[in-house]
Amino acid sequence: MIQIDNVSKSFHGTQALDHLQMHVPKGAIYGLVGPNGAGKSTIIRHIVGAYRPDEGEILIDGENIRENASIKEKIAYIPDEIFYFAQATTLDMMHYYKGLYPSFDEQYFYKICKCFPMLNLKKPIRSFSKGTIKQVAFVLALSIHPALLVLDEPVDGLDPVMRRQIWSLIMGEVADRGTTVLVSSHNLRELEDVCDHIGILSHGHIILERSLDNLQSSVTKVQVAFDGDLPPIPEGLQVLHSVTNGRVSTLILKGQPREAQEKMAALHPLLLDVLPLSLEEIFIYEMEGEHYEVKNILF
Ligand SMILES: Nc1ncnc2c1ncn2[C@@H]1O[C@H](COP(=O)(O)OP(=O)(O)OP(=O)(O)O)[C@@H](O)[C@H]1O
């Protein structure tokens, strides 16, 4: 769906994007994670056609988005700072969107408005709280039934109940229509329950991009105990991290859980458990292997 090749962008000598490569498959929920200033908003603004790269290429469904109205009308974008016309109400914006997006679904708009009881459709949006303004943005964006939904720090300012409500509406769109979602955040934890692909952005380029399936089979955590010292680890198992407490050792191994379990079982331990790893742990160990200062990137 989104193919980004070698994109660079500088602002007055500040290199915001540095030969960035990124691929978002169709139907994916792709989480773009990185610290302040990593370049998340800059790459997102390129994807929605607001910025032109100094170098490189961005293709959406094989086409360049710049000056391309037919691609733009399939994309809904919620920026990190949302602006509406000064006096506009949600109903005014609904009529504006209806004129702008041929796929705008008015019936669906009224249906999902009911999920947001605080939303008064006839009051000026600028009188709303930050969280309610975000709700307006989601109601409008989802009513387009976009092929691509681009969200820059979407849950900032929303309480946990609203976050869940909004994610369940997004998941509904993904399930019913195969919508592709690109969502940015500072925090991997925020995205780990919803994304099936993750890209980690640091200093203007993607340092790691993985699908969840690929991730879950890439690192394994095992707890083992032996009657004596920990024997040499079998060939083919790379130890990324190891802690021993008395007889019990916790090992983080590169590779698939089944392979790790079989090879460790062949050593006849007194105890052998394969333990679940959070997405955050997987990234930490994967990137430690690549000598990145991961804690600065993920938290
Ligand atoms: N319009 C601009 N003019 C000058 N510098 C810019 C501009 N936009 C971005 N930058 C710089 O580019 C770099 C990347 O900024 P960007 O806003 O893309 O980061 P981000 O990952 O979205 O950060 P945050 O999480 O704080 O929103 C920063 O150094 C920023 O100061």
The ligand as an SDF file (V2000), in Angstrom:
LIG
                    3D

 31 33  0  0  0  0  0  0  0  0999 V2000
    8.6950   22.6740    9.3110 N   0  0  0  0  0  0  0  0  0  0  0  0
    9.8540   22.4440    9.9250 C   0  0  0  0  0  0  0  0  0  0  0  0
   10.8350   23.3560    9.9740 N   0  0  0  0  0  0  0  0  0  0  0  0
   12.0110   23.1160   10.5780 C   0  0  0  0  0  0  0  0  0  0  0  0
   12.3260   21.9480   11.1830 N   0  0  0  0  0  0  0  0  0  0  0  0
   11.3960   20.9900   11.1940 C   0  0  0  0  0  0  0  0  0  0  0  0
   10.0990   21.1770   10.5740 C   0  0  0  0  0  0  0  0  0  0  0  0
    9.3880   20.0390   10.7420 N   0  0  0  0  0  0  0  0  0  0  0  0
   10.1780   19.1840   11.4240 C   0  0  0  0  0  0  0  0  0  0  0  0
   11.3640   19.7550   11.6990 N   0  0  0  0  0  0  0  0  0  0  0  0
   12.5040   19.0950   12.4150 C   0  0  0  0  0  0  0  0  0  0  0  0
   12.6120   17.7940   11.8830 O   0  0  0  0  0  0  0  0  0  0  0  0
   12.8680   16.8500   12.9300 C   0  0  0  0  0  0  0  0  0  0  0  0
   11.7590   15.7990   12.9420 C   0  0  0  0  0  0  0  0  0  0  0  0
   10.5690   16.3990   13.4050 O   0  0  0  0  0  0  0  0  0  0  0  0
    9.1700   15.6270   13.4810 P   0  0  0  0  0  0  0  0  0  0  0  0
    8.1470   16.6240   13.9300 O   0  0  0  0  0  0  0  0  0  0  0  0
    8.9390   14.9070   12.2230 O   0  0  0  0  0  0  0  0  0  0  0  0
    9.4600   14.5620   14.6420 O   0  0  0  0  0  0  0  0  0  0  0  0
    8.4330   13.6440   15.4460 P   0  0  0  0  0  0  0  0  0  0  0  0
    9.0360   12.2940   15.5070 O   0  0  0  0  0  0  0  0  0  0  0  0
    7.0630   13.7770   14.8770 O   0  0  0  0  0  0  0  0  0  0  0  0
    8.4900   14.3370   16.8730 O   0  0  0  0  0  0  0  0  0  0  0  0
    7.3530   14.4640   18.0020 P   0  0  0  0  0  0  0  0  0  0  0  0
    7.1780   13.1060   18.5680 O   0  0  0  0  0  0  0  0  0  0  0  0
    7.9850   15.4110   18.9780 O   0  0  0  0  0  0  0  0  0  0  0  0
    6.1160   15.0280   17.3760 O   0  0  0  0  0  0  0  0  0  0  0  0
   12.9840   17.6590   14.2120 C   0  0  0  0  0  0  0  0  0  0  0  0
   14.3440   17.9330   14.4280 O   0  0  0  0  0  0  0  0  0  0  0  0
   12.2110   18.9260   13.8970 C   0  0  0  0  0  0  0  0  0  0  0  0
   12.7010   20.0020   14.6570 O   0  0  0  0  0  0  0  0  0  0  0  0
  1  2  1  0
  2  3  1  0
  2  7  2  0
  3  4  2  0
  4  5  1  0
  5  6  2  0
  6  7  1  0
  6 10  1  0
  7  8  1  0
  8  9  2  0
  9 10  1  0
 10 11  1  0
 11 12  1  0
 11 30  1  0
 12 13  1  0
 13 14  1  0
 13 28  1  0
 14 15  1  0
 15 16  1  0
 16 17  2  0
 16 18  1  0
 16 19  1  0
 19 20  1  0
 20 21  2  0
 20 22  1  0
 20 23  1  0
 23 24  1  0
 24 25  2  0
 24 26  1  0
 24 27  1  0
 28 29  1  0
 28 30  1  0
 30 31  1  0
M  END
$$$$
